[in-house]
Amino acid sequence: MRGGHVDPQSFDSFAGDYARYSDLHDPLGEWLTEALAELAPAGGRALDAGCGSGRHAHALAATYDDIFAADLSPALVETARLRRPHARIRYEALDLHDIADDHGFDLVLSLATLHHVPDLDAALRHLRGLVRPGGTVILADNVADVPAAPRWAYVTGAAYELPRDIARLGRRDAWWLYRFRTSRSWLAHLLSDRYLSRRQFEQRYGAVFPGARFTDLGFAAGMVWRNEVGDGDGDG
């Protein structure tokens, strides 16, 4: 809450709807599947920082022995526990900077989360410090030519996607998705977001993860980095 009003960056007030939204709309899922397929065979420990309703953490459980999934929103974490429980996943409501582990992780994952953090460089250093020698960091986030888009751009985008969603999902789910995308709470959230440009993304992320491989995902940028020499130097 800010000054008695709901923080537009918070997911707490619409966690259930966001969980359904992420089920119907997962634009990073295909890229993540491809990135994971390039890694070593199954096993080890994974971190999903900014796990949301648990979609990607649950997918990791198919190939990793132990998954720690954290999100700042208690409502989203509770939604994840209810909707996507798994014996190998531990969900916790935590700030990214409060994630600590003496043993480290073989995979550190964070998708569409880091534009929310107040100090990006510190967050990137902290995530780097959590990966084991030989482990991998996979990060992706939205990018844009301007830091913030106007409201009409999001509304127009929702209308543009509607015919495709009808073909992909059927009318019922497509209309629900359109209504969510144009809802007051979701638009307020989007209008509070600030994005890096693609060039800024590669410069800022590359400074912390030298030698990282970047992928142009259209609306987003993706990064894969392997800790070849075990030189993580995170904050925590």
GROMACS elastic network, one bead per residue, 0.5 to 0.9 nm:
[ bonds ]
;  ai    aj funct       b0    kb
    1     4     6  0.59179   500
    1     5     6  0.54744   500
    1     7     6  0.50514   500
    1     8     6  0.88149   500
    1    10     6  0.84699   500
    2     5     6  0.52120   500
    2     6     6  0.62546   500
    2     7     6  0.57024   500
    3     6     6  0.83881   500
    5     8     6  0.86957   500
    6     9     6  0.86040   500
    6    10     6  0.75914   500
    6    13     6  0.78830   500
    7    10     6  0.54137   500
    7    11     6  0.86577   500
    7   189     6  0.83083   500
    8    11     6  0.78587   500
    8   185     6  0.71981   500
    8   186     6  0.81873   500
    8   187     6  0.87889   500
    8   188     6  0.55733   500
    8   190     6  0.80917   500
    8   191     6  0.82738   500
    8   192     6  0.63581   500
    8   193     6  0.89933   500
    9   116     6  0.74626   500
    9   188     6  0.80591   500
    9   189     6  0.51955   500
    9   190     6  0.79705   500
    9   192     6  0.62952   500
    9   193     6  0.73615   500
   10    13     6  0.72572   500
   10    14     6  0.87071   500
   10    72     6  0.86593   500
   10    73     6  0.69959   500
   10   189     6  0.75018   500
   11    14     6  0.57034   500
   11    15     6  0.54946   500
   11    18     6  0.76201   500
   11    52     6  0.87626   500
   11    73     6  0.63149   500
   11    74     6  0.89758   500
   11    75     6  0.74893   500
   11    76     6  0.70347   500
   11   189     6  0.82951   500
   12    15     6  0.53486   500
   12    16     6  0.88155   500
   12    73     6  0.59347   500
   12    74     6  0.70459   500
   12    75     6  0.51090   500
   12    76     6  0.66727   500
   13    16     6  0.85341   500
   13    75     6  0.79594   500
   13   185     6  0.82253   500
   14    17     6  0.54082   500
   14    18     6  0.60698   500
   14    19     6  0.86496   500
   14    75     6  0.85218   500
   14    76     6  0.87652   500
   14   185     6  0.76650   500
   14   186     6  0.83586   500
   15    18     6  0.50401   500
   15    19     6  0.61487   500
   15    20     6  0.88140   500
   15    52     6  0.85453   500
   15    53     6  0.77696   500
   15    73     6  0.84639   500
   15    75     6  0.59012   500
   15    76     6  0.52203   500
   15    77     6  0.88991   500
   15    79     6  0.70423   500
   16    19     6  0.51372   500
   16    20     6  0.65697   500
   16    21     6  0.87052   500
   16    53     6  0.84350   500
   16    75     6  0.82837   500
   16    76     6  0.75676   500
   16    79     6  0.67564   500
   17    20     6  0.51625   500
   17    21     6  0.61158   500
   17    22     6  0.86615   500
   17   180     6  0.76536   500
   18    22     6  0.60792   500
   18    23     6  0.85359   500
   18    52     6  0.85081   500
   18    53     6  0.77638   500
   18    76     6  0.84109   500
   18   180     6  0.85087   500
   18   186     6  0.88610   500
   19    22     6  0.52222   500
   19    23     6  0.63581   500
   19    24     6  0.88727   500
   19    52     6  0.76479   500
   19    53     6  0.53449   500
   19    54     6  0.84421   500
   19    55     6  0.84291   500
   19    76     6  0.77536   500
   19    79     6  0.75063   500
   19    80     6  0.81829   500
   19    83     6  0.88237   500
   20    23     6  0.50211   500
   20    24     6  0.63796   500
   20    25     6  0.85541   500
   20    53     6  0.88772   500
   20   177     6  0.87115   500
   21    24     6  0.51977   500
   21    25     6  0.58496   500
   21    26     6  0.83933   500
   21   176     6  0.88047   500
   21   177     6  0.65793   500
   21   180     6  0.76217   500
   21   181     6  0.87070   500
   22    26     6  0.57075   500
   22    52     6  0.87627   500
   22    53     6  0.78424   500
   22    55     6  0.75928   500
   23    26     6  0.66751   500
   23    55     6  0.74796   500
   24   169     6  0.78496   500
   24   173     6  0.77328   500
   24   174     6  0.85504   500
   24   177     6  0.75425   500
   25    28     6  0.89790   500
   25   177     6  0.84020   500
   26    29     6  0.54116   500
   26    30     6  0.81419   500
   27    30     6  0.70305   500
   27    31     6  0.80986   500
   28    31     6  0.54432   500
   28    32     6  0.61177   500
   28    33     6  0.87022   500
   28   111     6  0.77973   500
   28   112     6  0.86750   500
   28   140     6  0.80563   500
   28   217     6  0.82059   500
   28   220     6  0.85295   500
   28   222     6  0.89677   500
   29    32     6  0.51198   500
   29    33     6  0.61913   500
   29    34     6  0.87246   500
   29    56     6  0.78300   500
   30    33     6  0.51511   500
   30    34     6  0.63635   500
   30    35     6  0.86954   500
   31    34     6  0.51348   500
   31    35     6  0.61344   500
   31    36     6  0.86081   500
   31   217     6  0.81842   500
   31   222     6  0.84171   500
   32    36     6  0.60284   500
   32    37     6  0.84745   500
   32    56     6  0.87681   500
   32   138     6  0.82518   500
   33    36     6  0.52227   500
   33    37     6  0.61701   500
   33    38     6  0.89613   500
   34    37     6  0.51265   500
   34    38     6  0.67624   500
   35    38     6  0.54995   500
   35    39     6  0.71579   500
   35   138     6  0.79452   500
   35   224     6  0.76549   500
   36    39     6  0.53799   500
   36    40     6  0.84105   500
   36    60     6  0.89878   500
   36   138     6  0.87541   500
   37    40     6  0.79824   500
   37    41     6  0.84411   500
   38    41     6  0.88951   500
   39    42     6  0.86472   500
   39   136     6  0.80497   500
   40    43     6  0.84956   500
   41    63     6  0.78225   500
   42    62     6  0.81817   500
   42    64     6  0.57463   500
   42    65     6  0.79542   500
   43    63     6  0.59900   500
   43    65     6  0.52483   500
   43    66     6  0.81819   500
   43   106     6  0.87309   500
   44    63     6  0.84455   500
   44    64     6  0.54118   500
   44    65     6  0.53698   500
   44    66     6  0.65581   500
   44    67     6  0.87393   500
   44   105     6  0.75543   500
   44   106     6  0.59320   500
   44   107     6  0.81149   500
   45    64     6  0.60335   500
   45    65     6  0.60202   500
   45    67     6  0.58540   500
   45    68     6  0.79254   500
   45   104     6  0.79318   500
   45   105     6  0.50742   500
   45   106     6  0.52694   500
   45   107     6  0.65675   500
   45   108     6  0.88921   500
   46    57     6  0.85758   500
   46    60     6  0.76058   500
   46    61     6  0.88969   500
   46    64     6  0.65874   500
   46    65     6  0.80661   500
   46    66     6  0.62943   500
   46    68     6  0.63360   500
   46    69     6  0.83857   500
   46   104     6  0.88187   500
   46   105     6  0.53874   500
   46   106     6  0.57874   500
   46   108     6  0.59727   500
   46   109     6  0.75481   500
   47    51     6  0.89224   500
   47    57     6  0.80768   500
   47    66     6  0.86352   500
   47    67     6  0.57480   500
   47    69     6  0.58678   500
   47    70     6  0.78964   500
   47   105     6  0.64896   500
   47   106     6  0.82356   500
   47   107     6  0.61481   500
   47   109     6  0.58792   500
   47   110     6  0.82135   500
   47   130     6  0.87555   500
   47   131     6  0.89978   500
   48    51     6  0.53694   500
   48    54     6  0.86910   500
   48    56     6  0.76235   500
   48    57     6  0.60698   500
   48    60     6  0.88535   500
   48    67     6  0.74018   500
   48    68     6  0.63355   500
   48    70     6  0.63486   500
   48    71     6  0.85173   500
   48   107     6  0.84405   500
   48   108     6  0.64120   500
   48   110     6  0.57588   500
   48   111     6  0.82969   500
   49    52     6  0.87895   500
   49    68     6  0.82709   500
   49    69     6  0.61633   500
   49    70     6  0.52677   500
   49    71     6  0.64142   500
   49    95     6  0.89480   500
   49    96     6  0.64855   500
   49    99     6  0.83860   500
   49   108     6  0.75099   500
   49   109     6  0.61294   500
   49   111     6  0.78567   500
   49   113     6  0.78994   500
   49   127     6  0.85817   500
   50    69     6  0.73957   500
   50    70     6  0.56745   500
   50    72     6  0.70275   500
   50    73     6  0.88285   500
   50    94     6  0.89721   500
   50    95     6  0.87143   500
   50    96     6  0.74319   500
   50   109     6  0.85930   500
   50   110     6  0.60706   500
   50   111     6  0.71014   500
   50   112     6  0.80160   500
   50   113     6  0.57192   500
   50   114     6  0.82631   500
   51    54     6  0.53150   500
   51    55     6  0.75084   500
   51    56     6  0.70494   500
   51    57     6  0.65736   500
   51    69     6  0.55636   500
   51    70     6  0.55896   500
   51    71     6  0.54226   500
   51    72     6  0.89401   500
   51    76     6  0.84081   500
   51    77     6  0.78270   500
   51    80     6  0.84183   500
   51    91     6  0.84720   500
   51   109     6  0.89450   500
   51   110     6  0.75422   500
   51   111     6  0.80296   500
   51   113     6  0.85843   500
   52    55     6  0.74991   500
   52    56     6  0.86712   500
   52    69     6  0.86881   500
   52    70     6  0.79883   500
   52    71     6  0.60829   500
   52    72     6  0.86222   500
   52    73     6  0.77776   500
   52    76     6  0.55693   500
   52    77     6  0.66834   500
   52    79     6  0.85663   500
   52    80     6  0.72317   500
   52   113     6  0.89799   500
   53    56     6  0.85463   500
   53    57     6  0.87882   500
   53    71     6  0.88269   500
   53    75     6  0.89329   500
   53    76     6  0.52823   500
   53    77     6  0.62926   500
   53    78     6  0.81274   500
   53    79     6  0.58269   500
   53    81     6  0.81173   500
   53    83     6  0.77827   500
   53    84     6  0.78335   500
   54    57     6  0.51018   500
   54    58     6  0.58954   500
   54    59     6  0.85376   500
   54    69     6  0.74292   500
   54    76     6  0.83042   500
   54    77     6  0.76427   500
   54    79     6  0.81449   500
   54    81     6  0.78284   500
   54    83     6  0.80690   500
   54    84     6  0.62719   500
   54    85     6  0.86807   500
   54    91     6  0.83521   500
   55    58     6  0.53949   500
   55    59     6  0.64876   500
   55    60     6  0.89668   500
   55    80     6  0.78972   500
   55    84     6  0.74097   500
   56    60     6  0.62624   500
   56    61     6  0.88207   500
   56   111     6  0.89349   500
   57    60     6  0.50830   500
   57    61     6  0.65729   500
   57    67     6  0.68966   500
   57    68     6  0.79984   500
   57    69     6  0.63071   500
   57    84     6  0.87354   500
   57    89     6  0.72859   500
   58    61     6  0.52403   500
   58    62     6  0.74947   500
   58    67     6  0.86050   500
   58    84     6  0.64710   500
   58    85     6  0.79118   500
   58    86     6  0.72089   500
   58    88     6  0.89629   500
   58    89     6  0.74078   500
   59    62     6  0.58472   500
   59    63     6  0.79651   500
   60    63     6  0.56445   500
   60    64     6  0.58416   500
   60    65     6  0.88331   500
   60    66     6  0.89916   500
   60    67     6  0.73088   500
   60    89     6  0.89933   500
   61    64     6  0.52197   500
   61    65     6  0.67845   500
   61    66     6  0.73679   500
   61    67     6  0.67833   500
   61    86     6  0.76300   500
   61    87     6  0.87673   500
   61    88     6  0.63691   500
   61    89     6  0.70227   500
   62    65     6  0.82938   500
   64    67     6  0.68241   500
   64    88     6  0.81174   500
   65    88     6  0.62430   500
   65    89     6  0.87733   500
   66    87     6  0.87488   500
   66    88     6  0.50269   500
   66    89     6  0.62660   500
   66    90     6  0.81005   500
   67    88     6  0.59617   500
   67    90     6  0.62856   500
   67    91     6  0.84919   500
   68    88     6  0.84841   500
   68    89     6  0.58866   500
   68    90     6  0.50071   500
   68    91     6  0.62243   500
   68    92     6  0.77718   500
   69    77     6  0.85299   500
   69    89     6  0.68649   500
   69    90     6  0.60036   500
   69    92     6  0.63733   500
   69    93     6  0.86506   500
   70    73     6  0.88573   500
   70    77     6  0.73812   500
   70    90     6  0.82838   500
   70    91     6  0.57564   500
   70    93     6  0.56334   500
   70    94     6  0.57302   500
   70    95     6  0.77483   500
   70    96     6  0.75016   500
   70    99     6  0.78348   500
   71    74     6  0.72677   500
   71    76     6  0.73238   500
   71    77     6  0.63445   500
   71    91     6  0.81305   500
   71    92     6  0.67260   500
   71    93     6  0.51308   500
   71    94     6  0.55486   500
   71    95     6  0.66623   500
   71    96     6  0.73533   500
   72    75     6  0.89934   500
   72    76     6  0.82944   500
   72    77     6  0.81298   500
   72    92     6  0.85620   500
   72    93     6  0.53583   500
   72    96     6  0.72703   500
   73    76     6  0.53339   500
   73    77     6  0.63405   500
   73    78     6  0.87310   500
   73    93     6  0.61890   500
   73    94     6  0.78255   500
   73    95     6  0.86916   500
   74    77     6  0.50468   500
   74    78     6  0.61130   500
   74    79     6  0.85080   500
   74    92     6  0.80105   500
   74    93     6  0.51708   500
   74    94     6  0.82042   500
   75    78     6  0.51652   500
   75    79     6  0.61434   500
   75    80     6  0.86395   500
   75    93     6  0.86065   500
   76    80     6  0.61215   500
   76    81     6  0.86388   500
   76    93     6  0.84517   500
   77    81     6  0.62455   500
   77    82     6  0.86931   500
   77    91     6  0.63373   500
   77    92     6  0.64785   500
   77    93     6  0.60114   500
   78    81     6  0.50544   500
   78    82     6  0.62626   500
   78    83     6  0.85619   500
   78    91     6  0.82299   500
   78    92     6  0.86955   500
   78    93     6  0.85020   500
   79    82     6  0.51855   500
   79    83     6  0.59251   500
   79    84     6  0.79954   500
   80    83     6  0.51941   500
   80    84     6  0.52509   500
   80    85     6  0.69680   500
   80    91     6  0.75149   500
   81    84     6  0.56257   500
   81    85     6  0.50447   500
   81    86     6  0.82979   500
   81    90     6  0.85882   500
   81    91     6  0.67159   500
   82    85     6  0.61457   500
   85    88     6  0.87636   500
   85    89     6  0.71959   500
   85    90     6  0.86889   500
   85    91     6  0.88491   500
   86    89     6  0.53277   500
   86    90     6  0.80533   500
   87    90     6  0.79589   500
   94    97     6  0.80949   500
   94    98     6  0.62100   500
   94    99     6  0.68106   500
   95    98     6  0.52688   500
   95    99     6  0.69539   500
   96    99     6  0.55668   500
   96   117     6  0.84099   500
   96   123     6  0.72307   500
   96   126     6  0.83227   500
   96   127     6  0.83794   500
   97   100     6  0.79339   500
   97   122     6  0.84439   500
   97   123     6  0.66865   500
   97   126     6  0.67400   500
   97   127     6  0.84784   500
   97   235     6  0.80736   500
   97   236     6  0.73883   500
   98   236     6  0.78095   500
   99   126     6  0.86978   500
   99   127     6  0.88501   500
   99   130     6  0.85557   500
   99   236     6  0.77795   500
  100   104     6  0.83154   500
  100   130     6  0.74172   500
  100   236     6  0.61659   500
  101   104     6  0.55029   500
  101   105     6  0.81116   500
  101   130     6  0.70143   500
  101   236     6  0.84502   500
  102   130     6  0.84113   500
  103   130     6  0.83668   500
  103   131     6  0.89329   500
  103   132     6  0.76072   500
  104   107     6  0.88826   500
  104   129     6  0.80558   500
  104   130     6  0.50415   500
  104   131     6  0.53180   500
  104   132     6  0.51132   500
  104   133     6  0.87813   500
  105   108     6  0.63493   500
  105   130     6  0.61587   500
  105   132     6  0.53593   500
  105   133     6  0.89489   500
  105   135     6  0.68899   500
  105   136     6  0.84656   500
  106   130     6  0.88894   500
  106   131     6  0.60203   500
  106   132     6  0.55969   500
  106   133     6  0.79590   500
  106   134     6  0.72975   500
  106   136     6  0.61883   500
  106   137     6  0.84152   500
  107   130     6  0.89633   500
  107   131     6  0.65690   500
  107   132     6  0.80802   500
  107   135     6  0.57138   500
  107   137     6  0.58069   500
  107   138     6  0.75057   500
  108   127     6  0.70036   500
  108   128     6  0.80837   500
  108   130     6  0.72405   500
  108   131     6  0.61704   500
  108   135     6  0.79727   500
  108   136     6  0.63395   500
  108   138     6  0.62299   500
  108   139     6  0.81144   500
  109   127     6  0.87454   500
  109   136     6  0.84697   500
  109   137     6  0.59640   500
  109   139     6  0.58306   500
  109   140     6  0.86123   500
  110   113     6  0.63940   500
  110   114     6  0.75285   500
  110   127     6  0.89744   500
  110   137     6  0.83864   500
  110   138     6  0.66059   500
  110   139     6  0.50035   500
  110   140     6  0.66399   500
  110   141     6  0.83429   500
  111   114     6  0.76040   500
  111   138     6  0.80716   500
  111   139     6  0.57027   500
  111   141     6  0.58860   500
  111   142     6  0.89695   500
  111   222     6  0.86935   500
  112   115     6  0.71743   500
  112   116     6  0.86890   500
  112   139     6  0.81881   500
  112   140     6  0.59375   500
  112   142     6  0.61964   500
  112   220     6  0.84164   500
  113   116     6  0.59012   500
  113   117     6  0.76583   500
  113   140     6  0.81407   500
  113   141     6  0.66050   500
  113   142     6  0.87673   500
  114   117     6  0.54316   500
  114   118     6  0.88130   500
  114   120     6  0.67276   500
  114   123     6  0.77221   500
  114   124     6  0.84999   500
  114   139     6  0.87283   500
  114   140     6  0.83634   500
  114   141     6  0.67149   500
  115   118     6  0.81354   500
  115   120     6  0.75105   500
  115   141     6  0.70334   500
  115   142     6  0.76351   500
  115   193     6  0.69995   500
  115   194     6  0.64209   500
  115   195     6  0.61160   500
  115   196     6  0.79282   500
  116   119     6  0.89859   500
  116   120     6  0.85519   500
  116   193     6  0.70653   500
  116   194     6  0.79091   500
  117   120     6  0.58974   500
  117   123     6  0.72615   500
  118   122     6  0.89950   500
  118   123     6  0.86637   500
  119   122     6  0.55390   500
  119   123     6  0.63197   500
  119   124     6  0.88378   500
  120   123     6  0.50390   500
  120   124     6  0.61542   500
  120   125     6  0.86451   500
  120   204     6  0.84057   500
  120   205     6  0.89868   500
  121   124     6  0.51610   500
  121   125     6  0.62472   500
  121   126     6  0.85965   500
  121   204     6  0.71966   500
  121   205     6  0.79374   500
  121   207     6  0.89321   500
  121   208     6  0.76368   500
  122   125     6  0.51396   500
  122   126     6  0.61091   500
  122   127     6  0.86855   500
  122   234     6  0.82325   500
  122   235     6  0.72891   500
  123   126     6  0.50527   500
  123   127     6  0.62464   500
  123   128     6  0.86332   500
  123   234     6  0.86565   500
  123   235     6  0.83914   500
  124   127     6  0.51835   500
  124   128     6  0.61985   500
  124   129     6  0.86789   500
  124   204     6  0.89130   500
  124   205     6  0.71817   500
  124   208     6  0.66564   500
  124   209     6  0.84484   500
  124   234     6  0.80559   500
  125   128     6  0.50648   500
  125   129     6  0.62655   500
  125   130     6  0.89260   500
  125   208     6  0.63369   500
  125   209     6  0.86607   500
  125   232     6  0.81538   500
  125   233     6  0.67509   500
  125   235     6  0.63705   500
  126   129     6  0.51300   500
  126   130     6  0.66662   500
  126   232     6  0.87936   500
  126   233     6  0.76175   500
  126   236     6  0.61043   500
  127   130     6  0.52333   500
  127   131     6  0.70580   500
  127   137     6  0.80355   500
  127   232     6  0.87062   500
  127   234     6  0.65050   500
  127   235     6  0.84435   500
  127   236     6  0.88254   500
  128   131     6  0.57470   500
  128   132     6  0.89328   500
  128   137     6  0.73712   500
  128   208     6  0.77372   500
  128   209     6  0.76683   500
  128   227     6  0.84662   500
  128   231     6  0.87146   500
  128   232     6  0.53793   500
  128   233     6  0.66266   500
  128   234     6  0.55676   500
  128   235     6  0.88597   500
  129   132     6  0.80890   500
  129   231     6  0.81438   500
  129   235     6  0.67400   500
  129   236     6  0.69336   500
  130   232     6  0.71285   500
  130   233     6  0.85219   500
  130   234     6  0.67958   500
  130   236     6  0.78908   500
  131   134     6  0.81786   500
  131   135     6  0.56913   500
  131   136     6  0.67642   500
  131   137     6  0.70645   500
  131   226     6  0.89549   500
  131   227     6  0.72110   500
  131   230     6  0.81407   500
  131   232     6  0.67308   500
  132   135     6  0.50233   500
  132   136     6  0.79754   500
  132   227     6  0.71289   500
  132   230     6  0.64101   500
  132   231     6  0.88294   500
  132   232     6  0.76274   500
  133   136     6  0.86169   500
  133   226     6  0.84587   500
  133   227     6  0.54530   500
  133   228     6  0.62980   500
  133   229     6  0.61578   500
  133   231     6  0.72421   500
  133   232     6  0.78145   500
  134   226     6  0.64049   500
  134   227     6  0.50319   500
  134   228     6  0.50853   500
  134   229     6  0.70584   500
  134   230     6  0.64893   500
  135   225     6  0.85598   500
  135   226     6  0.57849   500
  135   227     6  0.54275   500
  135   228     6  0.75375   500
  135   230     6  0.82105   500
  136   224     6  0.70715   500
  136   225     6  0.56271   500
  136   227     6  0.60497   500
  136   228     6  0.87370   500
  137   209     6  0.89482   500
  137   223     6  0.78377   500
  137   224     6  0.57549   500
  137   225     6  0.51466   500
  137   226     6  0.63012   500
  137   227     6  0.78499   500
  138   222     6  0.74961   500
  138   223     6  0.57174   500
  138   225     6  0.66175   500
  138   226     6  0.88386   500
  139   221     6  0.84392   500
  139   222     6  0.58119   500
  139   223     6  0.51419   500
  139   224     6  0.66112   500
  139   225     6  0.87189   500
  140   217     6  0.89177   500
  140   220     6  0.67704   500
  140   221     6  0.55256   500
  140   223     6  0.60588   500
  140   224     6  0.87999   500
  141   195     6  0.84063   500
  141   196     6  0.88999   500
  141   201     6  0.86021   500
  141   219     6  0.86162   500
  141   220     6  0.53751   500
  141   221     6  0.57752   500
  141   222     6  0.67504   500
  142   195     6  0.64051   500
  142   196     6  0.76662   500
  142   197     6  0.87582   500
  142   198     6  0.88243   500
  142   217     6  0.89122   500
  142   218     6  0.88596   500
  142   219     6  0.58571   500
  142   221     6  0.64166   500
  142   222     6  0.89502   500
  143   146     6  0.85971   500
  143   147     6  0.82221   500
  143   194     6  0.88763   500
  143   195     6  0.53048   500
  143   196     6  0.52100   500
  143   197     6  0.51404   500
  143   198     6  0.56498   500
  143   200     6  0.88594   500
  143   201     6  0.74043   500
  143   218     6  0.83538   500
  143   219     6  0.59891   500
  143   221     6  0.64119   500
  144   147     6  0.63166   500
  144   148     6  0.77835   500
  144   149     6  0.83692   500
  144   194     6  0.88417   500
  144   195     6  0.59418   500
  144   196     6  0.61757   500
  144   198     6  0.68313   500
  144   219     6  0.70024   500
  144   220     6  0.78314   500
  145   148     6  0.87283   500
  145   195     6  0.84022   500
  145   196     6  0.76524   500
  145   197     6  0.51352   500
  145   198     6  0.75319   500
  146   149     6  0.68459   500
  146   194     6  0.85906   500
  146   195     6  0.74124   500
  146   196     6  0.77610   500
  146   197     6  0.69235   500
  147   193     6  0.80513   500
  147   196     6  0.61638   500
  147   197     6  0.73519   500
  148   190     6  0.85627   500
  148   191     6  0.68211   500
  148   192     6  0.79495   500
  148   193     6  0.66338   500
  148   194     6  0.53384   500
  148   195     6  0.66386   500
  149   152     6  0.82897   500
  149   153     6  0.64066   500
  149   154     6  0.75883   500
  149   190     6  0.85035   500
  149   191     6  0.70835   500
  149   193     6  0.88812   500
  149   194     6  0.86772   500
  150   153     6  0.55742   500
  150   154     6  0.72114   500
  150   191     6  0.71314   500
  151   154     6  0.55048   500
  151   155     6  0.64867   500
  151   156     6  0.87090   500
  151   187     6  0.70186   500
  151   188     6  0.86834   500
  151   190     6  0.83983   500
  151   191     6  0.68123   500
  152   155     6  0.50475   500
  152   156     6  0.59108   500
  152   157     6  0.83292   500
  153   156     6  0.51578   500
  153   157     6  0.59859   500
  153   158     6  0.86338   500
  154   158     6  0.62043   500
  154   159     6  0.87517   500
  154   181     6  0.78009   500
  154   182     6  0.76302   500
  154   187     6  0.74971   500
  154   190     6  0.81814   500
  154   191     6  0.89969   500
  155   158     6  0.51674   500
  155   159     6  0.64525   500
  155   160     6  0.86921   500
  155   181     6  0.74541   500
  155   182     6  0.58759   500
  155   187     6  0.83868   500
  156   159     6  0.51613   500
  156   160     6  0.61450   500
  156   161     6  0.87183   500
  157   161     6  0.62204   500
  157   162     6  0.86861   500
  158   161     6  0.52323   500
  158   162     6  0.62647   500
  158   177     6  0.84894   500
  158   178     6  0.58896   500
  158   179     6  0.86793   500
  158   181     6  0.61729   500
  158   182     6  0.69967   500
  159   162     6  0.52132   500
  159   163     6  0.79005   500
  159   178     6  0.71831   500
  160   163     6  0.70098   500
  160   164     6  0.79872   500
  161   164     6  0.53946   500
  161   165     6  0.60717   500
  161   166     6  0.87056   500
  161   178     6  0.81788   500
  162   165     6  0.50195   500
  162   166     6  0.61499   500
  162   167     6  0.87163   500
  162   174     6  0.64180   500
  162   175     6  0.73966   500
  162   177     6  0.82347   500
  162   178     6  0.64698   500
  163   166     6  0.51092   500
  163   167     6  0.63970   500
  163   168     6  0.86361   500
  163   174     6  0.82192   500
  164   167     6  0.51777   500
  164   168     6  0.60953   500
  164   169     6  0.84239   500
  164   174     6  0.85322   500
  165   169     6  0.55209   500
  165   170     6  0.70499   500
  165   171     6  0.79131   500
  165   173     6  0.80398   500
  165   174     6  0.50971   500
  165   175     6  0.83450   500
  165   177     6  0.81945   500
  165   178     6  0.87528   500
  166   169     6  0.53573   500
  166   172     6  0.80570   500
  166   173     6  0.76913   500
  166   174     6  0.50897   500
  166   175     6  0.77035   500
  167   170     6  0.58812   500
  167   171     6  0.79385   500
  167   174     6  0.84774   500
  168   174     6  0.81230   500
  169   172     6  0.78154   500
  169   173     6  0.59299   500
  169   174     6  0.59114   500
  170   173     6  0.60326   500
  170   174     6  0.60195   500
  170   175     6  0.85833   500
  171   174     6  0.50663   500
  171   175     6  0.58962   500
  171   176     6  0.84306   500
  172   175     6  0.54779   500
  172   176     6  0.63304   500
  172   177     6  0.87302   500
  173   176     6  0.50167   500
  173   177     6  0.60776   500
  173   178     6  0.86094   500
  174   177     6  0.50423   500
  174   178     6  0.62154   500
  174   179     6  0.86920   500
  175   179     6  0.61729   500
  175   180     6  0.85785   500
  176   179     6  0.51578   500
  176   180     6  0.62088   500
  176   181     6  0.86289   500
  177   180     6  0.51227   500
  177   181     6  0.61120   500
  177   182     6  0.86698   500
  178   181     6  0.51256   500
  178   182     6  0.62871   500
  178   183     6  0.85265   500
  179   182     6  0.52479   500
  179   183     6  0.59083   500
  180   183     6  0.50071   500
  180   184     6  0.85273   500
  180   185     6  0.86030   500
  180   186     6  0.68371   500
  180   187     6  0.89082   500
  181   184     6  0.86879   500
  181   186     6  0.62410   500
  181   187     6  0.70223   500
  182   185     6  0.85513   500
  182   186     6  0.68983   500
  182   187     6  0.62711   500
  183   186     6  0.54449   500
  183   187     6  0.61044   500
  183   188     6  0.84830   500
  184   187     6  0.52810   500
  184   188     6  0.60215   500
  184   189     6  0.85760   500
  185   188     6  0.51472   500
  185   189     6  0.62367   500
  185   190     6  0.87659   500
  186   189     6  0.50040   500
  186   190     6  0.62170   500
  186   191     6  0.86016   500
  187   190     6  0.50138   500
  187   191     6  0.60336   500
  187   192     6  0.85753   500
  188   191     6  0.51618   500
  188   192     6  0.63470   500
  189   192     6  0.52500   500
  189   193     6  0.67308   500
  190   193     6  0.52788   500
  190   194     6  0.85737   500
  191   194     6  0.80393   500
  195   201     6  0.89106   500
  196   199     6  0.78717   500
  196   200     6  0.56396   500
  196   201     6  0.57462   500
  197   200     6  0.50890   500
  197   201     6  0.60911   500
  197   202     6  0.87100   500
  198   201     6  0.50238   500
  198   202     6  0.63390   500
  198   203     6  0.86498   500
  198   216     6  0.81517   500
  198   220     6  0.78908   500
  198   221     6  0.66352   500
  199   202     6  0.52718   500
  199   203     6  0.61754   500
  199   204     6  0.86208   500
  200   203     6  0.50142   500
  200   204     6  0.59168   500
  200   205     6  0.82418   500
  201   204     6  0.53772   500
  201   205     6  0.58430   500
  201   206     6  0.78866   500
  201   221     6  0.73570   500
  202   205     6  0.53819   500
  202   206     6  0.54103   500
  202   207     6  0.81992   500
  202   212     6  0.89382   500
  202   214     6  0.71665   500
  202   221     6  0.82541   500
  202   223     6  0.83809   500
  203   206     6  0.51496   500
  203   207     6  0.60679   500
  203   208     6  0.89878   500
  204   207     6  0.53699   500
  204   208     6  0.70251   500
  204   209     6  0.88538   500
  205   208     6  0.55145   500
  205   209     6  0.60269   500
  205   210     6  0.81664   500
  205   212     6  0.82891   500
  205   223     6  0.80610   500
  206   210     6  0.50591   500
  206   211     6  0.69979   500
  206   212     6  0.62682   500
  206   213     6  0.88032   500
  206   214     6  0.88826   500
  206   223     6  0.88149   500
  207   210     6  0.58169   500
  209   212     6  0.56891   500
  209   224     6  0.89839   500
  209   225     6  0.65663   500
  209   226     6  0.87335   500
  209   227     6  0.87923   500
  210   225     6  0.81206   500
  211   225     6  0.71736   500
  211   226     6  0.87340   500
  212   223     6  0.63976   500
  212   224     6  0.57296   500
  212   226     6  0.75314   500
  213   222     6  0.81873   500
  213   223     6  0.55628   500
  213   224     6  0.52544   500
  213   225     6  0.63929   500
  214   221     6  0.69885   500
  214   222     6  0.55306   500
  214   224     6  0.66219   500
  214   225     6  0.89167   500
  215   220     6  0.87196   500
  215   221     6  0.58040   500
  215   223     6  0.63250   500
  215   224     6  0.84902   500
  216   219     6  0.82333   500
  216   220     6  0.67755   500
  216   221     6  0.51056   500
  216   222     6  0.65983   500
  217   221     6  0.52829   500
  217   222     6  0.67354   500
  218   221     6  0.72096   500
  225   228     6  0.88022   500
  226   229     6  0.87907   500
  227   230     6  0.53564   500
  227   231     6  0.69088   500
  227   232     6  0.73763   500
  228   231     6  0.79751   500
  229   232     6  0.85794   500
  233   236     6  0.86167   500
